Amino acid sequence: MKNNFYSQSFTQEVAPYIFKSKFLTPEFCRYIIKCCDNLNSWAPADNDPEYFTQDINFEIELPTLFSTIKRRLVDYIYPRIEEPMGTQILAPYSIFAIKYHMEGQRSLDIHRDDSYVSGSIKLNDAYEGGELVFPEQGYTNKNLEVGDLIMWPGSITHPHGSDLLTEGEKYSLTIWTPYPNLELEPTRK
């Protein structure tokens, strides 16, 4: 797996507290899709009965990919967005692929993640609809290129969802990070 990542991961703010980076090469994205489809173990996450997404958990089912992507995020992406976000970002605790298709899951309701900082990587673009939308920020991932990564505050300020898929199959990666151990200041009276 050579040349999996862009060597220059320039990061820019594309909407309030939504940061975009060139991240995975299109070839690596095709490889990830192939690995996921070869597993063919798409299933809802055990820990989230509210959302029945079709997921593949990389830490469990594709541990080498999990470690490779995690290391690149920690070494190259997080240091570039910690200062503008004003917070430390810990290594991801979950990286999973999601598949949307015409015979299965076609959309995802607006929600907030169980994640301090969330990320999404567009793995393909051979579909219509299915845009990742952030209604409060007025942003969608429609114009992202394959392999682009976006990151945002996951649990409070950035509700998001996926519009109805109208044609094709959509693949994406989702990244969730844990909350930092914050020392709370004593309450002032």
C-alpha positions as CSV (number, residue, x, y, z in Angstrom):
1,M,0.0,0.0,0.0
2,K,2.3,2.7,-1.2
3,N,1.2,6.3,-1.9
4,N,-1.9,5.9,0.2
5,F,-2.0,9.5,1.4
6,Y,-1.3,12.9,0.0
7,S,2.1,14.0,1.0
8,Q,1.0,17.6,1.5
9,S,-2.1,17.6,3.6
10,F,-3.1,21.3,3.4
11,T,-6.0,22.0,5.8
12,Q,-8.5,24.8,5.4
13,E,-11.6,25.9,7.2
14,V,-14.5,25.5,4.7
15,A,-17.4,26.4,7.1
16,P,-17.5,27.4,10.7
17,Y,-15.3,24.8,12.5
18,I,-15.4,22.4,9.6
19,F,-11.9,21.7,8.3
20,K,-11.0,20.0,5.0
21,S,-7.8,18.2,4.0
22,K,-6.6,16.2,1.0
23,F,-6.1,12.9,2.7
24,L,-6.4,9.6,1.0
25,T,-5.5,9.0,-2.6
26,P,-8.3,7.8,-5.0
27,E,-6.4,4.6,-5.5
28,F,-6.3,4.0,-1.7
29,C,-10.0,4.8,-1.5
30,R,-10.8,2.1,-4.2
31,Y,-8.6,-0.3,-2.2
32,I,-10.6,0.4,1.0
33,I,-13.9,-0.1,-0.8
34,K,-12.7,-3.4,-2.3
35,C,-11.6,-4.6,1.2
36,C,-15.0,-3.7,2.6
37,D,-17.0,-5.3,-0.2
38,N,-14.8,-8.5,0.0
39,L,-15.7,-8.8,3.7
40,N,-19.3,-8.2,2.9
41,S,-20.1,-7.9,6.6
42,W,-22.1,-4.6,6.4
43,A,-24.2,-4.5,9.5
44,P,-25.6,-1.9,12.1
45,A,-23.2,-1.0,14.9
46,D,-23.9,-3.0,18.0
47,N,-23.6,0.1,20.2
48,D,-26.1,2.3,18.5
49,P,-29.7,1.0,18.4
50,E,-31.1,4.3,17.2
51,Y,-29.3,4.4,13.8
52,F,-29.2,1.3,11.6
53,T,-26.4,2.3,9.3
54,Q,-24.6,-0.4,7.3
55,D,-21.1,-0.3,8.9
56,I,-17.8,-2.1,8.9
57,N,-15.7,-1.4,12.0
58,F,-12.1,-1.1,11.0
59,E,-10.6,-1.8,14.4
60,I,-12.3,-5.2,14.5
61,E,-12.5,-6.2,10.9
62,L,-9.7,-4.3,9.1
63,P,-7.1,-3.7,11.9
64,T,-4.2,-2.9,9.6
65,L,-6.2,-0.2,7.8
66,F,-7.4,1.1,11.2
67,S,-3.8,1.5,12.5
68,T,-2.6,3.0,9.2
69,I,-5.3,5.7,9.0
70,K,-5.2,6.4,12.7
71,R,-1.4,7.0,12.7
72,R,-1.7,9.4,9.7
73,L,-4.5,11.4,11.4
74,V,-2.6,11.7,14.7
75,D,0.8,12.6,13.0
76,Y,-0.3,14.9,10.2
77,I,-3.9,16.1,10.4
78,Y,-4.7,16.7,14.1
79,P,-1.7,19.0,14.7
80,R,-3.0,21.2,11.9
81,I,-6.5,21.6,13.3
82,E,-5.9,21.6,17.1
83,E,-5.0,25.3,17.2
84,P,-7.9,26.7,15.1
85,M,-10.3,24.4,17.0
86,G,-8.8,25.4,20.3
87,T,-8.5,21.9,21.7
88,Q,-6.4,18.8,21.9
89,I,-7.6,15.9,19.7
90,L,-7.0,12.4,20.9
91,A,-6.4,9.4,18.6
92,P,-9.6,8.0,17.1
93,Y,-11.4,5.3,19.0
94,S,-13.5,4.4,16.0
95,I,-13.1,4.3,12.3
96,F,-15.8,2.7,10.3
97,A,-17.0,2.5,6.7
98,I,-20.6,3.2,5.8
99,K,-22.4,2.0,2.7
100,Y,-25.5,3.6,1.2
101,H,-27.2,1.8,-1.6
102,M,-30.6,1.7,-3.4
103,E,-31.6,-1.7,-1.9
104,G,-30.6,-0.8,1.7
105,Q,-29.8,2.3,3.7
106,R,-30.4,5.4,1.5
107,S,-30.2,8.3,4.0
108,L,-29.4,9.2,7.6
109,D,-31.4,11.5,9.8
110,I,-29.9,14.7,11.2
111,H,-28.0,13.8,14.4
112,R,-25.0,14.5,16.6
113,D,-22.2,12.0,17.0
114,D,-20.9,10.3,20.2
115,S,-17.6,11.9,19.4
116,Y,-15.6,14.9,20.5
117,V,-14.2,15.6,17.0
118,S,-15.7,13.7,14.1
119,G,-14.5,13.1,10.6
120,S,-15.7,11.9,7.3
121,I,-13.8,10.8,4.2
122,K,-15.5,10.6,0.8
123,L,-14.5,7.2,-0.7
124,N,-16.2,7.4,-4.0
125,D,-18.4,9.8,-6.1
126,A,-20.3,7.4,-8.4
127,Y,-23.7,8.2,-6.9
128,E,-26.4,10.9,-6.9
129,G,-27.9,12.5,-3.7
130,G,-26.6,11.1,-0.4
131,E,-24.8,14.4,0.4
132,L,-23.5,14.8,4.0
133,V,-25.3,18.0,5.1
134,F,-24.7,20.4,8.0
135,P,-27.9,22.5,8.1
136,E,-26.7,25.0,10.8
137,Q,-23.4,25.7,9.0
138,G,-25.0,25.7,5.5
139,Y,-22.4,23.2,4.3
140,T,-22.5,19.9,2.3
141,N,-19.8,17.6,1.1
142,K,-21.1,17.7,-2.5
143,N,-18.0,19.4,-3.9
144,L,-15.4,17.3,-2.1
145,E,-13.2,15.1,-4.1
146,V,-12.7,11.4,-3.5
147,G,-10.3,11.0,-0.6
148,D,-11.0,14.4,1.0
149,L,-11.4,14.5,4.8
150,I,-13.6,16.9,6.7
151,M,-13.5,17.2,10.5
152,W,-15.8,19.1,12.9
153,P,-17.0,19.2,16.6
154,G,-19.0,16.0,16.8
155,S,-21.4,16.2,19.7
156,I,-22.8,19.6,20.2
157,T,-22.6,22.3,17.5
158,H,-22.6,20.5,14.2
159,P,-25.8,18.3,13.7
160,H,-25.5,16.6,10.4
161,G,-27.1,13.8,8.3
162,S,-27.1,12.3,4.8
163,D,-29.7,13.3,2.2
164,L,-31.6,10.6,0.3
165,L,-29.4,8.6,-2.1
166,T,-31.1,8.6,-5.5
167,E,-28.7,6.6,-7.7
168,G,-25.6,4.4,-7.2
169,E,-23.7,3.3,-4.1
170,K,-22.1,5.7,-1.7
171,Y,-19.1,4.7,0.5
172,S,-17.6,6.9,3.2
173,L,-15.4,6.5,6.3
174,T,-16.4,8.0,9.6
175,I,-13.9,8.8,12.4
176,W,-14.8,9.4,16.0
177,T,-12.5,10.7,18.7
178,P,-12.8,10.4,22.5
179,Y,-13.4,13.3,24.8
180,P,-10.2,14.6,26.4
181,N,-9.8,14.3,30.2
182,L,-10.6,17.8,31.1
183,E,-9.9,19.1,34.6
184,L,-12.9,21.1,35.6
185,E,-12.4,24.4,37.3
186,P,-14.1,24.6,40.8
187,T,-17.4,26.3,40.8
188,R,-17.2,30.0,41.7
189,K,-19.8,31.3,44.1
